[in-house]
Amino acid sequence: MAGEYVLELRDISVRRGEREILGPLNFAIRPQERWVVLGPNGAGKSTLLQILATRIFPTKGSVHLLDKEIGRVDLSELRTRIGICGALISEDIPADEKVRDVVLTAAYAILGRWNEAYDLWDESRAVALLTTFGVRDLAERTYGTLSEGERKRVQISRALMADPELLLLDEPAAGLDLGGREDLLRRFSIVAADPLAPASILVTHHIEEIPEGTTHALILKDGKAAVSGPVADVITSQHISAIFELPITVVREGNRFFARS
């Protein structure tokens, strides 16, 4: 790999009993690419994300993340280089944890403040990220008192805290109203415009949730890659209609996509 890829999946598959729920699949992304992964329920999106987050291992094949092969590396070290937002971590965040500490503890890839030492740089970065996502005034609140939209913004701040090389976003706009979704996507586009921003993979069910700055798309169906490539070539009426087995018209407005049945 030698730095050519941020991640590379080689002939991976995941079996549960007699059923293959993902794969065989080959997938790779390069630095500064921003991918979206779509597909119907049961297509394998969550399983793929769990592999990339080093939560599960494939039944077959190899996974190379950040120049390391999974299964031959200390995962605790690797996880500090991967930022995660969404269901993969949301249920594990202590409800009584202060918002500022939810973000700070990402520097050690842990959840729950204990006896770790944080310097002024850590404190300043946490505040700056909370500011970027519009929740700086919530820093002293406890996580359990936040709304769903506020929690998503805190999770994203946490995901970026350790200056990750790979950012995994698991349906970050799910559960938000229209205003909350659009505000969050606008803030994503600002982050994506930064040339130093990490490579990212966003998983969603809805093409309306694809933020500006997305470069590539992968559509899964029945655990396999149905189509992948540059986002404008993948998110089309033909492909979306075929995947969801409904006549759907995809409309592109600027750098955003919208579906019409």
Secondary structure in CASP SS format (residue, H / E / C, confidence):
PFRMAT SS
TARGET T0000
AUTHOR 0000-0000-0000
METHOD secondary structure of the structure
MODEL  1
M C 1.00
A C 1.00
G C 1.00
E C 1.00
Y C 1.00
V C 1.00
L E 1.00
E E 1.00
L E 1.00
R E 1.00
D E 1.00
I E 1.00
S E 1.00
V E 1.00
R E 1.00
R E 1.00
G C 1.00
E C 1.00
R E 1.00
E E 1.00
I E 1.00
L E 1.00
G E 1.00
P E 1.00
L E 1.00
N E 1.00
F E 1.00
A E 1.00
I E 1.00
R C 1.00
P C 1.00
Q C 1.00
E C 1.00
R E 1.00
W E 1.00
V E 1.00
V E 1.00
L E 1.00
G C 1.00
P C 1.00
N C 1.00
G C 1.00
A C 1.00
G C 1.00
K H 1.00
S H 1.00
T H 1.00
L H 1.00
L H 1.00
Q H 1.00
I H 1.00
L H 1.00
A C 1.00
T C 1.00
R C 1.00
I C 1.00
F C 1.00
P C 1.00
T C 1.00
K E 1.00
G E 1.00
S E 1.00
V E 1.00
H E 1.00
L E 1.00
L C 1.00
D C 1.00
K E 1.00
E E 1.00
I C 1.00
G C 1.00
R C 1.00
V C 1.00
D C 1.00
L H 1.00
S H 1.00
E H 1.00
L H 1.00
R H 1.00
T C 1.00
R C 1.00
I E 1.00
G E 1.00
I E 1.00
C E 1.00
G C 1.00
A H 1.00
L H 1.00
I H 1.00
S H 1.00
E C 1.00
D C 1.00
I C 1.00
P C 1.00
A C 1.00
D C 1.00
E C 1.00
K E 1.00
V H 1.00
R H 1.00
D H 1.00
V H 1.00
V H 1.00
L H 1.00
T H 1.00
A H 1.00
A H 1.00
Y H 1.00
A C 1.00
I C 1.00
L C 1.00
G C 1.00
R C 1.00
W C 1.00
N C 1.00
E C 1.00
A C 1.00
Y C 1.00
D C 1.00
L H 1.00
W H 1.00
D H 1.00
E H 1.00
S H 1.00
R H 1.00
A H 1.00
V H 1.00
A H 1.00
L H 1.00
L H 1.00
T H 1.00
T H 1.00
F C 1.00
G C 1.00
V C 1.00
R H 1.00
D H 1.00
L H 1.00
A C 1.00
E C 1.00
R C 1.00
T E 1.00
Y H 1.00
G H 1.00
T H 1.00
L C 1.00
S C 1.00
E H 1.00
G H 1.00
E H 1.00
R H 1.00
K H 1.00
R H 1.00
V H 1.00
Q H 1.00
I H 1.00
S H 1.00
R H 1.00
A H 1.00
L H 1.00
M H 1.00
A C 1.00
D C 1.00
P C 1.00
E C 1.00
L E 1.00
L E 1.00
L E 1.00
L E 1.00
D E 1.00
E C 1.00
P C 1.00
A C 1.00
A C 1.00
G C 1.00
L C 1.00
D C 1.00
L H 1.00
G H 1.00
G H 1.00
R H 1.00
E H 1.00
D H 1.00
L H 1.00
L H 1.00
R H 1.00
R H 1.00
F H 1.00
S H 1.00
I H 1.00
V H 1.00
A H 1.00
A C 1.00
D C 1.00
P C 1.00
L C 1.00
A C 1.00
P C 1.00
A E 1.00
S E 1.00
I E 1.00
L E 1.00
V E 1.00
T C 1.00
H C 1.00
H C 1.00
I H 1.00
E H 1.00
E H 1.00
I C 1.00
P C 1.00
E C 1.00
G C 1.00
T C 1.00
T C 1.00
H E 1.00
A E 1.00
L E 1.00
I E 1.00
L E 1.00
K E 1.00
D C 1.00
G C 1.00
K E 1.00
A E 1.00
A E 1.00
V E 1.00
S E 1.00
G E 1.00
P E 1.00
V H 1.00
A H 1.00
D H 1.00
V H 1.00
I C 1.00
T C 1.00
S H 1.00
Q H 1.00
H H 1.00
I H 1.00
S H 1.00
A H 1.00
I H 1.00
F H 1.00
E C 1.00
L C 1.00
P C 1.00
I C 1.00
T E 1.00
V E 1.00
V E 1.00
R E 1.00
E E 1.00
G C 1.00
N C 1.00
R E 1.00
F E 1.00
F E 1.00
A E 1.00
R E 1.00
S C 1.00
END
